[in-house]
Amino acid sequence: LIVDADAYVGSFWPGSELVDGRPDAVRARLEAMGVEVAFAALMEGAWYRDQRRANDQLADMVHAHRDFFRPLACIDPTASYAEEELTRCIDALDMRGVRLFPTYHHYRLDNPRVATLAHEAGRRRIPVFVTLMMEEDRFAHPAVAEMPLDKAELRDMTAVHLAPGLGSSLLRPLAALIASAPDSTFVVGMASVDQAHALLSLPMMCDGRVFFDIARMDRPTTGLDMLIGKHGAASLVFGSHAPFLYPEATLLNLAYRTFSGEHRQAILAANWTVNDVLQAVTSR
Amino acid sequence: MVDPLSRLEQRLEPFRGEVVDMHVHPTTDADDLAGELDQARRAGVGHIVMSHLGLPTVPRRASPAQLRTFNEFAASVRDRHVGWVDMYVATDPRTGESSVRDVEDGVRRLGAVGVKIEWCREDDGSLDSTVPVLKMAASLGVPVKIHTFFRKGGEDQGEVSPLHIAELANRCPEVTIIMAHSGGDWIRTARTVKSLPNVCGDTSGCTWRTGFTEFLVRELGPRRVLYGSDAPVRAFGPQLGKIVAADLTDDELRLVLVDNARRLFHLNGDQP
């Protein structure tokens, strides 16, 4: 069993005409490599101003695949109707989490409105998936500008060694959000090894409610080994970032490593069972 | 049930011990280097070709003395791993005529199997100083790998895009040029150099974006695409993964992972 925390379906992503986001195509590829459950958001959701439309579209797309996909609501927490939309997505559309795109919807994670939404998600016992980035900026379409990261953040992304510290315009607000919503469960997507290390070094991260997917944890070569050596694997989950990335390649990020098979199994699936919220939303 | 990871590893099994990773950098930290080489062995990489240039810690305008130090270090690593590690001679054409001499020395004395250039465009945009280096490489029978990028917002100072590679390939049709990272924006890159048979692309670095490998193989042909990882910047697993995950025939897979590098770098023992 593999649980995928970071999948997408959809029809269009600017500059990525080779990406096939049809639900049956994404499902077939993930199933072929052993994924049994995939948490999926609508890729266009990062662009829509009307997230209600995005959520309806996602619900339609995965309707025939609810045995496989667990849909994630796309909500801009700064919208006045954010909590109302969250309620609708949970109660009417049976969505299993909420995915935030702060770099696309252009808000800081320490905006009090984000904490309000996260608190409500915690009350409803669904996890908050935070997307730190969708694609490397240097490959993005020239017209695309994710919310800019500061220079310290860029240094984090290119560091070869684990570098503790939160010198980042994105990590400090994320840490503040997690602290301000103590009853909520978070799954952080596309964090680098250095970013995960920086956050996992904070004492508040040790309470079993913050997880990081491994979709971007390939650098440096032995970085994931070092991360698990320092913090264990209890806070890591598998995320393919399919269909943007070859999901098989993300899976091979767990191969040729020095950590144990138990750690690998924890990342692939077992960690979903040690957190009540994650276990509940994974089930049918 | 078969372990999903095992299924993927089985796809690589026919090439275990034969894979040539032609885009690796040696770290100077002994523990880091040991970890890097250990992961390469676990991944079944049978041959590595390495150069300092491209490490984030290396200055973008290294002095001739620094470049010679890099080359001597690479040679020392190679000498400790004879038959498994080979080296590029690292050079910067902007350092002047010494660059041409260093290439000759690197191939003849140090036994380099290729030339590595990272940044080479002069401040006025000229590529003139790069041409003699390429011609020397051609006379020595070794390929030249050049960091190449179509970068959003334009190239960095001194950086080379596939458009510059096309200019160089036309001015030096006798040399084989390998574009590191296949130019980043691989779609525009492949279209740019498709008609230039002396230009190849490597798959190193970058995230493993869906469609990347199939597109390169289809547009450039399977004999012009080479596997590389960019270790220690990147892990070996995902970089190999974007090759084995691609919809390629077994013959295409062998060319990309093994045979193209063996042919271009003369790793079968044949003389250039």
HADDOCK unambig.tbl for C-alpha pairs under 7 A between the chains (distance, minus, plus):
assign (segid A and resid 18 and name CA) (segid B and resid 210 and name CA) 7.00 0.50 0.50
assign (segid A and resid 18 and name CA) (segid B and resid 211 and name CA) 5.90 0.50 0.50
assign (segid A and resid 19 and name CA) (segid B and resid 210 and name CA) 6.44 0.50 0.50
assign (segid A and resid 33 and name CA) (segid B and resid 4 and name CA) 5.47 0.50 0.50
assign (segid A and resid 34 and name CA) (segid B and resid 4 and name CA) 5.63 0.50 0.50
assign (segid A and resid 138 and name CA) (segid B and resid 151 and name CA) 5.84 0.50 0.50
assign (segid A and resid 138 and name CA) (segid B and resid 152 and name CA) 5.19 0.50 0.50
assign (segid A and resid 139 and name CA) (segid B and resid 152 and name CA) 6.61 0.50 0.50
assign (segid A and resid 139 and name CA) (segid B and resid 184 and name CA) 6.78 0.50 0.50
assign (segid A and resid 139 and name CA) (segid B and resid 185 and name CA) 6.25 0.50 0.50
assign (segid A and resid 142 and name CA) (segid B and resid 152 and name CA) 5.73 0.50 0.50
assign (segid A and resid 142 and name CA) (segid B and resid 153 and name CA) 6.94 0.50 0.50
assign (segid A and resid 160 and name CA) (segid B and resid 233 and name CA) 6.42 0.50 0.50
assign (segid A and resid 218 and name CA) (segid B and resid 234 and name CA) 5.52 0.50 0.50
assign (segid A and resid 218 and name CA) (segid B and resid 235 and name CA) 5.10 0.50 0.50
assign (segid A and resid 219 and name CA) (segid B and resid 233 and name CA) 5.48 0.50 0.50
assign (segid A and resid 219 and name CA) (segid B and resid 234 and name CA) 4.58 0.50 0.50
assign (segid A and resid 219 and name CA) (segid B and resid 235 and name CA) 6.02 0.50 0.50
assign (segid A and resid 220 and name CA) (segid B and resid 232 and name CA) 5.65 0.50 0.50
assign (segid A and resid 220 and name CA) (segid B and resid 233 and name CA) 4.54 0.50 0.50
assign (segid A and resid 220 and name CA) (segid B and resid 234 and name CA) 5.08 0.50 0.50
assign (segid A and resid 220 and name CA) (segid B and resid 235 and name CA) 6.36 0.50 0.50
assign (segid A and resid 221 and name CA) (segid B and resid 36 and name CA) 6.43 0.50 0.50
assign (segid A and resid 221 and name CA) (segid B and resid 231 and name CA) 5.87 0.50 0.50
assign (segid A and resid 221 and name CA) (segid B and resid 232 and name CA) 4.78 0.50 0.50
assign (segid A and resid 221 and name CA) (segid B and resid 233 and name CA) 5.79 0.50 0.50
assign (segid A and resid 221 and name CA) (segid B and resid 234 and name CA) 4.74 0.50 0.50
assign (segid A and resid 221 and name CA) (segid B and resid 235 and name CA) 3.83 0.50 0.50
assign (segid A and resid 221 and name CA) (segid B and resid 236 and name CA) 6.89 0.50 0.50
assign (segid A and resid 222 and name CA) (segid B and resid 35 and name CA) 6.70 0.50 0.50
assign (segid A and resid 222 and name CA) (segid B and resid 36 and name CA) 6.89 0.50 0.50
assign (segid A and resid 222 and name CA) (segid B and resid 235 and name CA) 6.72 0.50 0.50
assign (segid A and resid 243 and name CA) (segid B and resid 210 and name CA) 6.79 0.50 0.50
assign (segid A and resid 244 and name CA) (segid B and resid 209 and name CA) 5.87 0.50 0.50
assign (segid A and resid 244 and name CA) (segid B and resid 210 and name CA) 5.71 0.50 0.50
assign (segid A and resid 245 and name CA) (segid B and resid 208 and name CA) 5.34 0.50 0.50
assign (segid A and resid 245 and name CA) (segid B and resid 209 and name CA) 4.34 0.50 0.50
assign (segid A and resid 245 and name CA) (segid B and resid 210 and name CA) 4.82 0.50 0.50
assign (segid A and resid 246 and name CA) (segid B and resid 208 and name CA) 5.89 0.50 0.50
assign (segid A and resid 246 and name CA) (segid B and resid 209 and name CA) 6.04 0.50 0.50
assign (segid A and resid 246 and name CA) (segid B and resid 210 and name CA) 4.91 0.50 0.50
assign (segid A and resid 246 and name CA) (segid B and resid 242 and name CA) 6.29 0.50 0.50
assign (segid A and resid 246 and name CA) (segid B and resid 245 and name CA) 6.61 0.50 0.50
assign (segid A and resid 248 and name CA) (segid B and resid 241 and name CA) 6.14 0.50 0.50
assign (segid A and resid 248 and name CA) (segid B and resid 245 and name CA) 5.90 0.50 0.50
assign (segid A and resid 249 and name CA) (segid B and resid 208 and name CA) 6.82 0.50 0.50
assign (segid A and resid 249 and name CA) (segid B and resid 237 and name CA) 6.79 0.50 0.50
assign (segid A and resid 249 and name CA) (segid B and resid 238 and name CA) 4.25 0.50 0.50
assign (segid A and resid 249 and name CA) (segid B and resid 239 and name CA) 6.96 0.50 0.50
assign (segid A and resid 249 and name CA) (segid B and resid 241 and name CA) 3.88 0.50 0.50
assign (segid A and resid 249 and name CA) (segid B and resid 242 and name CA) 5.41 0.50 0.50
assign (segid A and resid 249 and name CA) (segid B and resid 245 and name CA) 6.73 0.50 0.50
assign (segid A and resid 250 and name CA) (segid B and resid 238 and name CA) 5.70 0.50 0.50
assign (segid A and resid 251 and name CA) (segid B and resid 5 and name CA) 6.89 0.50 0.50
assign (segid A and resid 252 and name CA) (segid B and resid 5 and name CA) 6.71 0.50 0.50
assign (segid A and resid 252 and name CA) (segid B and resid 237 and name CA) 4.74 0.50 0.50
assign (segid A and resid 252 and name CA) (segid B and resid 238 and name CA) 5.39 0.50 0.50
assign (segid A and resid 252 and name CA) (segid B and resid 241 and name CA) 6.02 0.50 0.50
assign (segid A and resid 253 and name CA) (segid B and resid 237 and name CA) 4.85 0.50 0.50
assign (segid A and resid 253 and name CA) (segid B and resid 238 and name CA) 5.11 0.50 0.50
assign (segid A and resid 255 and name CA) (segid B and resid 237 and name CA) 6.03 0.50 0.50
assign (segid A and resid 256 and name CA) (segid B and resid 39 and name CA) 5.81 0.50 0.50
assign (segid A and resid 256 and name CA) (segid B and resid 42 and name CA) 5.21 0.50 0.50
assign (segid A and resid 256 and name CA) (segid B and resid 43 and name CA) 5.62 0.50 0.50
assign (segid A and resid 256 and name CA) (segid B and resid 237 and name CA) 6.82 0.50 0.50
assign (segid A and resid 257 and name CA) (segid B and resid 39 and name CA) 6.79 0.50 0.50
